[in-house]
Structures are given as structure tokens and as C-alpha cells.
Amino acid sequence: MKKHIWRWVLLLTIFVLCAALPAAAQSKSVVWNRFDVDITVNPDGTFDVVEKQEIQFIGGPFTYGFRDISTDKTEGISDIRVGDVNGDYLQSSEEEPGTFYVDQRSGSVYVKWFFEPTTDAVRTFVIRYKVHGGLRYYDEGDQLWWKAVYADRPAEVRSSVVTVKVPAPAVIENMDTYFTMAGMALLDAQTAKFTAKAPIPPGKPFEVRVQFTHGVVTGAAPSWQTQADQEAEVSRWRTVANVFVLFFGLMLIFLAPVGLYVLWHAFGRDPRPAIAPSYL
């Protein structure tokens, strides 16, 4: 009898432990309190990006972070550095706290950094890199497009400010944002500021565009620009076509009953009977 009791106690203990493990795993999460990005366009046509990520760690422990930087619509990423408030990390494959490594992949550059075990705390990390062949060149004005806050995140970004600075004597001629609603302001003739109006949910990027005086920065249209312009043109025409389809669809919904009534009134009614004379 005692053997059966202990067997049931052991099975119950295993069941409780197995049930507790998923709950413990679910309690470990992160959220970005801030994700600010400073972009500086250089006279040689490259631009430098500085990401300041303030991350709130919930549960833990956490020991590493990573960033998969897309190389789409660029000719490469270089000069990658990672650090925190205490200074820069050492590039190394040792995977020790205070180190990071870089893995060149197809279509992206993967950066992974390591820090002391962190539980229920807020930490700020700074990621720096240089983008080559990322500008677009047009006679009416050169342009920078950049997804400052990337979409592939597990949690929301509560606050984000992006600044873009171009070299004098160039001046910023116009600017815009995509995917995320943002306030826009010129701090001076060479500096634009974009402020997200609401938290940015996971899966949604924060992309900015700045157009500035042509001919100030060196370089020429990169190999990917022609295809990107063609895709943008197709997208514009697709948008116009969708608007016309929607318009005619709504017109059909409202006018179809009117048309059917007119047809019925003209051809579908029973003929009006002739009135018989009341006397001979």
C-alpha cells in the first residue's frame, strides 16, 4: 500500500513540475521603453546609424540580445559596434558578457551581444553601423529611406524618435514616414525629426524618408534603385486602380437599384387596362 502511495506522490510531483514549466517560460518577456535612432548622411554617400534601445526585461534571467540588420536596398553594412552605458563591447566569438559577434548572412547582417544575467530590470544598448549604397539619387533631389525601427520584434516599442541629418550645404526639401504615424519637424535646414505618435506594435516598422539637395553628396544611383523605382511605380498604379475599382463598385451598389426601377418602369410593368365606356 505504501509503495502505491509513494508512486502517486511521485507522479503528482512530476505533473506539477511539468505544469509549472510553461508558466515560468511565459513569464519571461521584454518591451522597448524607447527605440531612438540617429541617422547621419556623410559627404561620401554612406550614412551612419546609431540605435539607442532602452529595453525593459520582465522575468529572466536574460543574457543576450540580437539584431538582424536587413541589407535590402543597400550595398552592405560595415563598422558595426555594440555597447551600453558603460562603453563599447569587445567583438569576440567567446560569448562572454561584454562581447558581441557579427554573422554576415544572405540578405542581412546578424549581430548578437552578451551581457551579465539580467532579471526584472531596464537596460540600454547602443548599436552603431555604417550603410553603404543606401541612398537614392535623382536630379530633383537625393533621398534617404530607412526602416529605423525594424518590424521583426517580439514586443511593442512604447516610444521612438528618429533624427536624420544631411551635410551642408544641402538642405532638406521634403520628408515623410511610412507604416507608423509620426509627427515631423525641421530642427534646422539640415536636420529632420520624426516622433512616433503612438506605441509601435510588433510586426510594424517605422520607416522614414528625407529628400535633400542633389549633388552635395558623392555617388550615383545604386544597382537596386531602378528596380525599386519600378516597383514603386507599379504600387502607385495599383493604388490608383484599387481606388477606381472601389469607386465604381460603390456607384454600382447605389445606382443598380435605380437602374432596375427605370427598366421596370419602362418595360416590365403590366399594361394599363383600357377604360370601358360607361354608355353606348
C-alpha positions as CSV (number, residue, x, y, z in Angstrom):
1,M,0.0,0.0,0.0
2,K,2.8,2.4,0.9
3,K,4.5,1.7,-2.4
4,H,1.3,2.8,-4.3
5,I,1.1,6.0,-2.2
6,W,4.6,7.0,-3.0
7,R,4.1,6.2,-6.6
8,W,1.1,8.5,-6.7
9,V,3.1,11.2,-4.9
10,L,5.9,10.9,-7.4
11,L,3.5,11.1,-10.4
12,L,1.7,14.1,-8.8
13,T,5.1,15.9,-8.3
14,I,6.2,15.3,-11.9
15,F,2.8,16.6,-13.1
16,V,3.0,19.8,-11.0
17,L,6.6,20.4,-12.2
18,C,5.6,19.9,-15.9
19,A,2.7,22.3,-15.5
20,A,4.8,24.9,-13.9
21,L,7.5,24.9,-16.6
22,P,5.3,26.5,-19.3
23,A,4.0,29.1,-16.9
24,A,7.6,30.0,-16.0
25,A,8.6,30.3,-19.6
26,Q,5.6,32.6,-20.4
27,S,6.6,35.0,-17.6
28,K,9.8,35.9,-19.4
29,S,9.3,38.8,-21.8
30,V,10.6,42.2,-22.9
31,V,9.3,45.5,-24.0
32,W,11.1,48.5,-25.6
33,N,10.5,51.6,-23.5
34,R,12.4,53.6,-26.1
35,F,13.9,53.0,-29.5
36,D,15.6,56.1,-30.8
37,V,17.6,56.3,-33.9
38,D,20.1,59.0,-35.2
39,I,21.0,58.9,-38.9
40,T,23.8,61.0,-40.3
41,V,24.3,61.2,-44.1
42,N,28.0,61.5,-45.0
43,P,29.5,63.5,-47.9
44,D,30.8,60.2,-49.4
45,G,27.3,58.9,-49.9
46,T,27.3,56.5,-46.9
47,F,25.2,57.1,-43.8
48,D,25.8,56.2,-40.1
49,V,23.1,54.8,-37.9
50,V,23.0,54.9,-34.1
51,E,20.3,52.9,-32.4
52,K,19.6,53.5,-28.7
53,Q,17.4,50.8,-27.4
54,E,16.0,51.0,-23.8
55,I,14.7,47.5,-23.1
56,Q,12.6,46.5,-20.0
57,F,13.3,42.9,-19.1
58,I,10.4,41.1,-17.4
59,G,11.3,38.0,-15.6
60,G,14.6,36.4,-16.5
61,P,17.4,35.9,-16.4
62,F,18.3,37.4,-19.8
63,T,21.9,37.1,-21.0
64,Y,22.0,38.2,-24.7
65,G,20.4,40.4,-27.3
66,F,20.5,40.3,-31.1
67,R,19.8,42.5,-34.1
68,D,19.3,41.2,-37.7
69,I,20.0,44.2,-39.9
70,S,18.5,43.9,-43.4
71,T,20.8,44.7,-46.3
72,D,17.9,45.0,-48.7
73,K,18.2,48.2,-50.8
74,T,21.8,48.6,-49.7
75,E,25.3,47.6,-50.9
76,G,26.4,46.5,-47.5
77,I,26.8,47.2,-43.8
78,S,30.1,47.8,-42.0
79,D,31.7,49.4,-38.9
80,I,29.4,47.6,-36.5
81,R,29.7,48.4,-32.8
82,V,27.7,47.4,-29.8
83,G,27.8,48.9,-26.3
84,D,25.8,50.1,-23.3
85,V,26.1,53.0,-20.8
86,N,29.5,51.6,-19.6
87,G,31.1,51.7,-23.0
88,D,31.7,49.6,-26.1
89,Y,31.6,45.8,-26.1
90,L,34.5,43.7,-27.5
91,Q,34.0,41.9,-30.8
92,S,34.7,38.2,-30.0
93,S,33.3,34.7,-30.5
94,E,33.7,33.9,-26.8
95,E,30.1,34.7,-26.0
96,E,31.1,36.3,-22.7
97,P,29.4,39.3,-21.1
98,G,30.6,42.5,-22.7
99,T,31.2,40.9,-26.1
100,F,29.4,40.6,-29.4
101,Y,29.9,38.9,-32.8
102,V,28.8,39.6,-36.3
103,D,27.5,37.0,-38.8
104,Q,27.2,38.0,-42.5
105,R,24.1,36.3,-43.8
106,S,22.2,36.3,-47.1
107,G,20.1,39.4,-47.1
108,S,21.1,40.6,-43.6
109,V,23.9,41.1,-41.0
110,Y,23.2,39.3,-37.8
111,V,24.6,40.9,-34.6
112,K,24.4,39.1,-31.2
113,W,25.7,40.6,-27.9
114,F,26.1,39.2,-24.4
115,F,25.7,40.9,-21.0
116,E,25.5,40.0,-17.3
117,P,22.4,38.0,-16.3
118,T,19.5,40.4,-16.0
119,T,16.1,39.9,-14.3
120,D,13.3,42.4,-13.9
121,A,15.5,45.4,-14.9
122,V,15.9,48.0,-17.6
123,R,19.0,48.2,-19.7
124,T,20.0,50.5,-22.6
125,F,22.1,49.2,-25.5
126,V,23.6,51.2,-28.4
127,I,24.2,49.7,-31.8
128,R,26.2,51.6,-34.4
129,Y,26.8,50.8,-38.1
130,K,27.5,52.3,-41.5
131,V,25.3,51.8,-44.5
132,H,26.9,51.7,-48.0
133,G,24.9,52.2,-51.2
134,G,21.7,53.0,-49.3
135,L,20.9,56.4,-50.8
136,R,18.7,57.1,-53.9
137,Y,19.9,59.7,-56.4
138,Y,17.6,61.8,-58.5
139,D,18.0,65.1,-60.4
140,E,15.2,66.7,-58.4
141,G,16.8,65.6,-55.0
142,D,18.7,62.7,-53.4
143,Q,16.8,60.6,-50.9
144,L,17.3,58.5,-47.8
145,W,14.8,55.8,-47.0
146,W,15.4,53.7,-43.8
147,K,13.3,51.5,-41.6
148,A,14.7,53.0,-38.4
149,V,12.6,50.7,-36.2
150,Y,12.6,47.2,-37.6
151,A,9.4,45.1,-37.8
152,D,10.6,41.7,-36.6
153,R,10.3,42.3,-32.9
154,P,8.6,40.2,-30.2
155,A,7.1,43.2,-28.4
156,E,5.9,46.8,-28.9
157,V,8.1,49.9,-28.9
158,R,6.4,52.4,-26.5
159,S,8.3,55.5,-27.7
160,S,10.5,56.3,-30.7
161,V,12.2,59.4,-32.1
162,V,14.2,59.4,-35.3
163,T,16.5,62.2,-36.4
164,V,18.2,62.5,-39.9
165,K,21.0,64.9,-40.6
166,V,22.3,65.8,-44.0
167,P,25.6,67.5,-44.8
168,A,25.7,71.3,-45.6
169,P,25.2,73.0,-48.0
170,A,22.5,70.5,-48.7
171,V,19.0,71.4,-47.3
172,I,16.1,69.1,-46.6
173,E,13.4,69.7,-49.2
174,N,10.7,67.3,-48.0
175,M,10.2,64.3,-45.8
176,D,7.7,61.6,-44.9
177,T,7.1,58.5,-42.8
178,Y,5.6,55.0,-43.6
179,F,3.8,52.3,-41.6
180,T,3.9,54.4,-38.4
181,M,2.1,57.7,-37.9
182,A,4.6,60.3,-36.7
183,G,5.0,64.0,-36.1
184,M,7.6,65.6,-38.4
185,A,9.6,68.7,-37.8
186,L,12.7,70.5,-39.2
187,L,15.1,71.3,-36.4
188,D,17.2,73.3,-38.9
189,A,17.9,73.2,-42.7
190,Q,19.9,70.0,-42.4
191,T,18.1,68.1,-39.6
192,A,14.7,66.4,-39.6
193,K,13.0,64.9,-36.6
194,F,10.3,62.2,-36.6
195,T,8.3,61.3,-33.5
196,A,6.0,58.3,-33.4
197,K,2.5,59.3,-32.3
198,A,1.7,56.0,-30.6
199,P,3.4,52.8,-29.4
200,I,4.6,50.7,-32.4
201,P,3.2,47.1,-32.2
202,P,5.4,44.1,-33.1
203,G,5.4,43.3,-36.8
204,K,5.2,47.0,-37.8
205,P,8.3,49.1,-38.8
206,F,8.9,52.8,-38.5
207,E,10.3,53.9,-41.9
208,V,11.4,57.5,-42.7
209,R,12.2,59.3,-45.9
210,V,14.2,62.5,-46.4
211,Q,14.8,64.3,-49.7
212,F,17.7,66.8,-49.9
213,T,19.6,68.9,-52.4
214,H,21.1,66.9,-55.3
215,G,24.8,67.0,-56.0
216,V,26.1,67.6,-52.5
217,V,27.0,64.0,-51.6
218,T,29.0,62.0,-54.0
219,G,27.9,58.7,-55.6
220,A,25.5,57.5,-58.2
221,A,22.3,55.5,-58.3
222,P,23.0,52.1,-56.9
223,S,22.2,48.9,-58.8
224,W,19.0,48.2,-56.9
225,Q,17.4,51.7,-57.5
226,T,16.0,51.1,-60.9
227,Q,14.0,48.0,-59.7
228,A,12.9,49.8,-56.6
229,D,11.6,52.7,-58.7
230,Q,9.7,50.3,-61.0
231,E,8.2,48.6,-58.0
232,A,7.1,51.9,-56.5
233,E,5.5,52.9,-59.9
234,V,3.6,49.7,-60.1
235,S,2.5,50.1,-56.5
236,R,1.2,53.7,-57.3
237,W,-0.8,52.5,-60.3
238,R,-2.1,49.6,-58.3
239,T,-3.3,52.0,-55.6
240,V,-5.0,54.2,-58.3
241,A,-6.6,51.1,-59.8
242,N,-7.9,50.0,-56.4
243,V,-9.4,53.4,-55.8
244,F,-11.2,53.3,-59.2
245,V,-12.5,49.8,-58.6
246,L,-13.8,50.8,-55.1
247,F,-15.4,54.0,-56.6
248,F,-17.2,52.1,-59.4
249,G,-18.2,49.3,-57.0
250,L,-19.9,51.8,-54.7
251,M,-21.5,53.5,-57.7
252,L,-22.8,50.2,-58.9
253,I,-24.2,49.4,-55.4
254,F,-26.1,52.7,-55.3
255,L,-27.2,53.0,-59.0
256,A,-28.2,49.4,-59.6
257,P,-31.5,49.7,-57.8
258,V,-32.2,52.9,-59.6
259,G,-31.4,51.3,-63.0
260,L,-33.6,48.3,-62.2
261,Y,-36.5,50.6,-61.3
262,V,-36.2,52.6,-64.6
263,L,-36.1,49.3,-66.6
264,W,-39.1,48.0,-64.7
265,H,-41.0,51.3,-65.2
266,A,-40.2,51.3,-68.9
267,F,-40.7,47.7,-69.9
268,G,-41.6,45.5,-67.0
269,R,-45.0,46.8,-65.8
270,D,-48.3,45.3,-66.8
271,P,-50.0,47.4,-69.5
272,R,-52.6,49.8,-68.1
273,P,-56.1,48.4,-68.9
274,A,-58.3,50.5,-71.3
275,I,-61.3,52.1,-69.6
276,A,-64.6,50.7,-70.9
277,P,-67.2,53.4,-72.0
278,S,-70.0,53.9,-69.5
279,Y,-72.6,54.3,-72.2
280,L,-73.3,53.3,-75.9
